[in-house]
Amino acid sequence: MKILVGYDGSAGAEAALTDLHRAGLPPCVEAVVLAVADVWLPPDEANTPPLAALAIQVKAARTQAAYILARARETAQRGAEQVKAEFPDWTVHAETVADSPAWALVKRADEWAADLIVLGAHGHGALETILIGSVPQMILHEVRCSVRVARPTRARSDAPVRLILGIDGSPGAQAACSAVERRVWPPGTKVRIVSVVDHRLSVADVSVTKLVESAANDLTRAGLRVTTLATEGDPKRVLIEEAADLGADCIFVGASGLARRGLFRLGTVSSAVAARAGCSVEVVRLASAGT
């Protein structure tokens, strides 16, 4: 499994590293810890126009950029050392790049064919919003792999992992179920499977019950302690409320869902849940569900 960790040394980034312990990740992982220097690199002196004033400005800008890059390298190395100390069997690399943080992570994930991006809900950026940082929100919409937006957990380190799994029968939701099933969870891990019919658009039918039962059987066979809930309401609200009720560590949802018959539409739901949930949220995409 290939995991790209966005790390800037912030409290949110530290929470993302801590959250790795409760993500059910396999023992065989290749991880890249990427620190992004949000800086523009001026041209080399050889390409600088022969204007003394401009040359001085470019030199000063390059000096500042070099300093920011050096700090980013130190940050990446520190993050990589933390991950390696916590997961000694993993192969861990530290990387640094000068770019916009969101686009740097998206491009690196695509180039490397990452299975999962892990990052904190908030970082050091000046444009962070109250609910979720601008960088995670942009990555959720642009990247091709799964994304785990991590938040601090209040659970004791020895407490059972608790998960919410949102399903609707769509390929995206099935990918989320597969991701949960294939992870390596500690004994006693609990999963609450939640299927929500939007009462404004439709009424529940027997197919919803069958979807929930099928997912429950799969996860029970995988050794998880499963409970189920099929209900009506606003999917975004119900998933977040159920996570709070369970004391969940993470909500798993598909990146896209059904738009038919009123079953919950994870394309919009996943984005809203990632923005508003009080716990970590993993948005699963098909290409990386089976890793």
Stockholm file with secondary structure:
# STOCKHOLM 1.0

chainA/1-291         MKILVGYDGSAGAEAALTDLHRAGLPPCVEAVVLAVADVWLPPDEANTPPLAALAIQVKAARTQAAYILARARETAQRGAEQVKAEFPDWTVHAETVADSPAWALVKRADEWAADLIVLGAHGHGALETILIGSVPQMILHEVRCSVRVARPTRARSDAPVRLILGIDGSPGAQAACSAVERRVWPPGTKVRIVSVVDHRLSVADVSVTKLVESAANDLTRAGLRVTTLATEGDPKRVLIEEAADLGADCIFVGASGLARRGLFRLGTVSSAVAARAGCSVEVVRLASAGT
#=GR chainA/1-291 SS CEEEEECCSSHHHHHHHHHGGGTTCCSCCEEEEEEEECCCCCCCGGGSCSCHHHHHHHHHHHHHHHHHHHHHHHHHHHHHHHHHHHCTTSEEEEEEEESCHHHHHHHHHHHHTCSEEEEESCCSCTTCCSSSCHHHHHHHHHCSSEEEEECCCCSCTTSCCEEEEECCSSHHHHHHHHHHHHSCCCTTCEEEEEEEECTTTCCCCHHHHHHHHHHHHHHHHTTCEEEEEEEESCHHHHHHHHHHHHTCSEEEEESSCCCSTTBCCHHHHHHHHHHHCSSEEEEECGGGTTC
#=GC SS_cons         CEEEEECCSSHHHHHHHHHGGGTTCCSCCEEEEEEEECCCCCCCGGGSCSCHHHHHHHHHHHHHHHHHHHHHHHHHHHHHHHHHHHCTTSEEEEEEEESCHHHHHHHHHHHHTCSEEEEESCCSCTTCCSSSCHHHHHHHHHCSSEEEEECCCCSCTTSCCEEEEECCSSHHHHHHHHHHHHSCCCTTCEEEEEEEECTTTCCCCHHHHHHHHHHHHHHHHTTCEEEEEEEESCHHHHHHHHHHHHTCSEEEEESSCCCSTTBCCHHHHHHHHHHHCSSEEEEECGGGTTC
//
